[in-house]
Amino acid sequence: MAKEKTVFFCTDCGNEVLRWQGQCPACGAWNTIVEKPAAAKSKAPKSASGRRDSGIGVPRARRISDVETTAELRFETGMSELDRVLGGGAVKGSLVLVGGAPGIGKSTLMLQICDNLCRFANVLYVSGEESERQIKLRAERLRVRGEGLYLLAETNLENILEATEELKPDILIVDSIQTLYNGDLTTSPGSVGQVKDCTLALMNLAKGMGITVFVIGHVNKEGSIAGPKVLEHMVDCVLYFEGEQHTTYRILRAAKNRFGATNEIGVFEMADTGLAEVPNPSEMLLEGRPTDTPGTCVTCAMEGVRPILAEVQALLTPSSFNMPRRMVSGVDFNRTMLLLAVLEKRGGLLVNSCDAYVNVVGGLALDEPAVDLAIVIALASSFRDKPVPGDLAAIGEVGLTGELRSVNNLNQRLSEIHRLGFTKCIVPARCGKAIVPDGLQLIKVRNIREALAAIV
């Protein structure tokens, strides 16, 4: 008698392995590998939604010249900051993933845009975390009055797909993807297998019926394996909600967008009635900036196509330990250590024996080299205990030899600096033909020694 064929798989993430082992190599869980009879092969494989494909024939490759294209159908969500991040509005038939830590404001944002979307479209809001009554209470607090808004408290994927096919909404919002499950899988909701399978079903739904789908996904500080990091390649647009727990400001950043530019940001402020848009982030970030205080310098960073002014603060104090302490927030740690070494070697300041603390005010994360000069000036100002003029800003990339390199989009940066009342700006000497606004003085320097001499 032939032995029945069996397979080993993880009950947590659904990953199949060749033999039994104590730890799953995919998700790292212990004692989750079990053995079960192998499923019989079927000629018509099941789709992600659990239904068999209709099988209309094998698709054939076509020349790119024979493929017909149509213009993207975009619509506004009612929040200009969200439309900016999406590239001018949401695209019909797209799948958008909104990720972030729990409690950051993802559900609030999705429910707020329903107030405007329901004026011209039917919206189905599916929640696996709240009841319909809880959503109604939150909608009243946010002053959302949508006649075309339908609520569904469900976690079963089959029931959600059937409700969508029956209602045929224009927009579908799923809150959240970690709560959905497919009954054909043996893994628990929130596992890698369930999350990927449910997202694939929603992607087929969006492309097949032309429904715009917004999916909410939770991410913890370590970047959960079942979170949006697993789904980034499956969706059309990935938006991340960022913000500190102790501040009211939230930043919505586009990490991936097939229909627009990436690295765009939208700024919001969490209030009692929901998220309020911040149309001028530079004024918000510079609000309350101290004057005539050492260790602070203003720079201009590009977030997508938007110039944003940010304040860089630094504090240098003599260290009482053999290993000086280094703490950095808002800029890259390794980049800051490099600038400290350049400041000591090329700038002539003995900062190696000092504790160094660098912070970007407002919770903004700056990751472009154009803010190097502002960090160096802030460090030197703190070390010398001499304040930087309050009407001065600094832009430039610092090299290992202490030279200053030119930056891109200089004209836009200078216009934003002048608009907010600054009268002086330190820029690299080789910055090309920049259009200088009236009333703004450019201080061109070749290296950090000349930059430090210019602010004394």
N, C-alpha and C positions, 0 to 999 in steps of 0.2 A: 504494500500500500504506500503510495507516494505521500511524502510528508507535506503538510500544508505550509505554504510559503508565508512567512511573517516578516514584519518590518519593525524597526525600533524608531520611536519618535519622542520628542519632548512635549509633555503635556502643557508646558507654559508658553512656548513660542511656536510649537508645531514643526520644528526642524527635525528632519529625518537623519539618522546616523546609521552607520553600517553595523554596529554592534552595541551592546549595552555598555554604558560607562557611567561613572558617578556624577560627572558634571556635564551639562550641555555646552558644547563649544560655541553655540550661537549667542545665547542669552546669559550664560554663566550660572544658571540655577543648578542647585544640587538635588539629587535624588528625584529627578523629574522624567527620566528616560524609562519608558514602558514599552512592552511588546504587544503587538496586535496583528491579526491576520491581514495580509496584504489585500488591498481592494482589487477587484477584478477590473481589467482594462476595458474601457468602453470606446467604441468607435466615435461617438459624439461626446467629446469632453464637456464637462460642466464649466460654465462661466463663473465669474466672480460672484454673481448674484444667486448662484445655486441653480439656475435654469440652463437647460441644454441649448447650445447654439443652433440656430435654424439651419445653417449650412447652405448658403446661397451660391456656393461655388468657390473655387480657389482664386484669390485675387491675383491679378497680373500686374507686372511693372509697366509703367507708362513713362514716356519721355516727359521731361520737365516742361518742354514747350507745349505739350498737349494738355497740361493741367490748367483748369480754369480757376481763376482767383476772383474773389469778391472783396469789397471794402469791409473793414471791420465795423460791426454795429456796436457803437459805444453808447452808454447812457450814464448820466450823472447820478451819483448816490445821494446828493444833498449835502455832503460835507466836502468842501473844497480841498482840505488837507488830505483826505482819503483819495479823492480823485487825482490829486497831484502824484501820490505814490503809485497809484494804479496806471499812470501814464495818460491821464486825461479822462478817466472814467472807467467803469467796468465794461468788459467785452461780453457780448451775448454768447452763450455756450462755453464759457471758460470755467475753469475750476481753480478757485482761489483758496489758499491755505493761510489762515491767520493764526500764528503761533505766539506763545509767550507763557510766562509763569502764571500759575493759578492766582486769580484775584487782581490781575494787572489792569483789566478793563476790556477784555475781548468781547464778552457777551454784551456788555453795555454798549460798545461801539456798534455791534451788529444789530441790536435792537433799536438803536437810535436812527440808523439809516433806513429802517423800515418805515418811519414816519413819512419820508419823502418818496420812497420806492412805491408805497401803496397808492400813490396818487395816479400812477400810470401803469401799474403792473400788479399781479397777484403774487403774494409772497407766502411761502410755507416755511414756518419756523419750527424745526424739529429739535426738541430738547430731551436729552437722556439724563440730565442732572436735576432738572426742576419740573415741578408739576405745572399744568396749565394755569392753575390759580396763582402760583408764585410768579409766573411770567407776566400775568395780567397785573398783579400788584406792582411789579417792577416797571412795567410799561406806563402805568399811571404816574409813578414817581418821576419817570423820564419824560412825561407829557407826550407819549406816543399814542396818537389816535389814528389808526389805520383801518379803514373799512375793508381793504383787500388783504388784511393780514390774517393768516390761518395758523393756529397752534396745534402741535401734535407732540404729546409726551410719549415717546416710544424709543426702545433700544434695539428691537429686532429689525434687521436689515430688510427682510422680506416684507414685513408690514409697511416699512417706510417706502419701499419701492412701489408697492401696490397703491398706497395713498397718493404717491406722486403721479402715477399713471392715471389715477381716477380724477384728481384735481387738476392736473396739468398746469402747475404754476409757472410763472416766468422766472422766478428766483427762488432758490432753495437754500436755506441756512441750516446747517447741522452743528449742534452744540452738545457734546463735542464728539470727535471721532473716536476717542478712547472708550466711550460708553457703548458704541455700536458693536453688534456681534452677528455673525452668520451661523445659523443653527446647524449647517452642514459640517462645520469645523468643531473639533473637540476641545480646542483651546479656549481659555477664558478671555472675556472682553478686555481690551487694552494690550494684549500680547502683540508681538510683531506680526504674526500670521493674520490675526483678526483685523488689525489696523490696515495692513496692506490690502487685504481682500476687500474690505468695506470701501476703501478709497478707490480701488479699481472699479468697483461697481458704480460708485458715484461718478467716476470719470466717464464710463460708458453711458451713463444716464445723461450727463451734460452734453457729450458729443452727439448722442443719438437723438435726443429730443430738443436740443438747443436751449437748455435751461442753464442759467448762470448759477453756479453752486459755490457758496461760501462755507468752508469747513474750518471749524475751530479745533486747535490742537494744543494740549498742554505740554510745557517743557519745564523740567526742573533745572536747578543750577548746574548739574552735571551733564545736562542734555540727554534726557531719557531715551533709551533705545527704541521705545515704542512711541516716541514723539515725532514731531515734524521732520527731524533729521532723516528718518527712514522714508519719508514721503516726498522729499523735495524733487526727485526726478520724475514723479508721476503727475504733478500738478503743473498748471500754467503759470501761476504766480504765487510767490511765498512772501508773506508779510510778517514781520516780527514786531511785537509790542515790547518796548523796553521802558524801564523806569525804576527809580529807587523807591523802596517801601516808605521812606520817610519824607518824600517829596510828592507834590501834587502834579508834577509835569510828567507826561508820557510821550514817548517818541515812537512813531510807527515807521519802520524801515523796510524797504523792499530789497530782499536778498536775491530774488529771481523774478523776472518778468518777461514772458515771451511776447508781450504786446507793448512794451515800453522800456524806458531806461531803468537800470538798477541803481542801487545806492541812493535813491530818493528817500527823503524823510518827511513826515508830517508830525507836527507838534500839537499836542493837546494838553489841556489842564483839567484834572478831575475835580468836579464841583459837586454840590449837593444834587443838582438836577442832571448829572451825567457829565459827559466829556464836552468841554468847550474848546473850540479851535483857537489856536494861537497864530494869527496871520503874520506876526513879526517876531520870530524867535530871537533875533539878535537883541532887541530891547529887553526881552524877558531874561535872557542869559546875563546881560550886563546890569540888570536892575540891582541897586544896592551896592555897586562896586565901590570899594574904599578909595579915597584919594590921598595922595602924599603918603602912601604906605609902601615900604619896601617889599619886594618879592612878588609883584603882580605885573602882568603884561597882557595886552589884548592882541589877538591875532584873528585872521579871517580864514575859515576853512570852507571848502566846497563840499556840500552834501548833494550829490547829483548835479543839478544845474542851479542850485540855490546857494548863494554865499551867506554864511552865518558867522557872526562875530562871537568869539568865546574868550573868556578870561582864564588865563593860565596862572596859577599861584604856585609858588615854591617857598620852601623853608629849609634853610641850612643852619645847623647848630653843631658846635663841637661835640664830638662823640666821646663818651666815657668808656667805650669798649674797644677791644682790639679790632673787631669787625664792625664798621659803621653800619647803621641801619638804613635801609632803602624801602620806601613805600611810595607807590605810584597808583593814581586813580584817574582814568579817562584817557591816558595815552599808553603806548606800548612800553612795558617795563624794560626790555632789552634795548630799545631805542633810547630811552632815557639814560641808561647806564653808559651807552656809547657817547651821548652828548656830555655827560659828566667827565668822561675821560678826555674828550676833545677840549672841554673848557679848561681842564687843568694843564694839558700838554700844549695847546695852541693859544689859550687865552691867558695863561700865566696866573691862574687863581688856584690856590691849594685847597681844593674841595675834596680831596681823597680821604681826608681824616674827619669829615663832617657827616653827620646824619642828614640824609636828603629826603624830603617829602615833596611830591609834586601832585597837584590836583587840578582838574578842569571843573570849574564851577557849573552847577546846573545838571550834572549827571550826563553830559554829552561825551561821547567817545570819539576822539580825534585820531584818525589812523593814516593821515597823509603827511608826507615830509615837509609840507609848507609851514607847519607849526613848529619846526625845529628851532628857528631863530627866537621865537617868543619864549620857548622853554629855556634856552640859554640865557636870554636877557633876564628872565624872572629869577633864575638861579644866581646869576651874578649880582642882581639887585639885592637879593636876600643876603648873599655873602658879604657884600660891601655895606649893607644896611643903608643903602641910598635908594629913594623911591624913583620910579620911572615916571616921566611926565604924564599926567592924566589924559592929555590929548594926543598921545603917541600910540601907534600900533606897529606891529612887526610881522613881516612875511618873508619867508625864505627857507630853503633847504640847506642844511649844514653838512659839509663833507668831512672826511676823516682828517684832512689837512687844515681844517678850519675855514676853508673857502665857502662862499655862499653861491648856491646854484639858483637859477631862475625857476619860476613856478608857472603853471598853466593858469588860464583864465584870470590874468592879472587885472585886466580892465574891469571885470565884474567885481573883483575883490575891492579895488580902489573906490568904485562907485558906492559900494555898501559902507565902506569905512567913512567916506565923506558924508554920506547921508545921515549917519549917526553922530555927526558933530566932531569927528577927529580932524585935526589940522596937520598932523605930521605922520609919516609912515616910513619905516626903514625897509628898504627893498634891496635885492642884490644889484650890483652895478651893471651886470649884463642881464637886464630884464627886457630888452627889446624896445620897440617903440610903443610905450604905454600911453594911453589917453588919460592925462591927469586932470581931474576935475578942478574947477576954479576954487581956490582957497585951501587946497591940499598940497602940502610941501613934501616932496619925495627926498629922502635921505638915502643916497646910493652908497653902499659899502661893498668892499670886496671880500672881507673876511670878518671873523667874529671880533678880532681886536679893534678894527675900525668901528664895528657896531657898538661895542662896549664903550669906546671913547666918545661916541656920538651922544650917548645918553647921560654922561657925567655932567 
